[in-house]
Amino acid sequence: MRRLLPLAIAGLFLLGACGSSGGSSASDATTTTAPPFSAADRRISEAFQLVAADLPGFQEIAPETSEALDLAQSSKSVQACDFFRSANQKAALAGRSGGFQRGAVKVNASVVIFETPEAAQALVERFRDPLMVQCLEGVYSGSGRAVSVSPIAPNDLGDDRVAYRITPTAQADTPDAKVVDVIVVRVGRAVFSVNISGGTAADSAEVQSNALPKVVDRMRAAEA
């Protein structure tokens, strides 16, 4: 069975994949041997990390969930997400960036690094699956809150990309709706996701235009 070992590297919370012949738990993670990630994997993960210069006017906060790393776990009770359960099993390394906030707008991001671009593209295709709309609706609905999920066209980022907008049903078709945009981008053999929440579509567009191209450029340089 595969398990994840938490690592603290350059301020980025990383999870390195490592094999095990038995079960796993939080209590035995500290006795596990070092995960088999490479120096190149580490460079990519560090290049991915959001920094203050990417998001002027934002303050760094404790990270929250982001789909590339967290969806398989956050959707455990959502049957519509069953197709996604094993999406990251072949990852070499995964982790999350620090979070950022300006007013009510939050930006959270995570990355999953594979051994090949083809394996990374397979994760993008899971996100592109038509079932993803129903999956995200199940994850983001709850406590009496209904949401609608729709694919959106993200900026031209990386080698491939897919994105969704989650809108409270009560705010549908209003220009100032407080949305959650989930942006998934592949850069070589890495896939990162960015959740932009608490703001309007205009706030999301600002983050996509200003911050994400910088992340992509750093990751490309790290893979070169």
C-alpha positions, 0 to 999 in steps of 0.5 A: 500500500502507498503512503505519504510522508510529510516533509518540510522543505523551503517552507513548502509542505511536501508529501513524498510517496513511498511504498509499504507492504502493510497499512499506514497511519500517522503514528508510523510515518516518522519511522518510514524511510525517506521517500524516493523523490529526486533532486529534480522533483525538489527543484520543481516543488520549490519553484511552484511555491507561491511567494509574496511577489506573486501576489502584491497586496496579499498576506501569507496565511496558513494553507487550506485545501487545493484539489490537486493534492486534496480532492481524493481525501476531501471527497471521500463521502462523495460517490460521484468522485469515485473515479478520482480516488486513485488519481495520484497513486503514481506521484513521486512527490506532492505538496502545498504552498502557503496560502495567501489572503487579501480581504475576503479573497484567498489563494491556495495551491498544491502540486503533484509531481510525476515521473513522466509528462504522460502520467501528469497528463493523465491527472489532467484528464481526470480533472477534465472528465465530465464527472468532475462537475458532479464530483465538485458539486458534491464536495462543495455542497453541504449544510444546506448550501447548494452550488452550481459547478461549470467548466470555465476557460482558464488563461493559456497557462502551461502545457495543458489546463482545465478549470471550474467555477463553483457558484452558490446557487443563490448568487447565480447570474449575479456579477458580484457572486462570491465564487470558488475558481479551481484552476488546474495546470500541467507544466511538464511532469507536474500538475498544480491546482490553485483555488481562488475563493471568497471573491468575484470572477474579477478577483480570480481573473486578476490572480490568474493573470498576475500570479500564475504565469510567474509560477509556470515560468519558474517551474519550466526553468526548474525542469529545464 
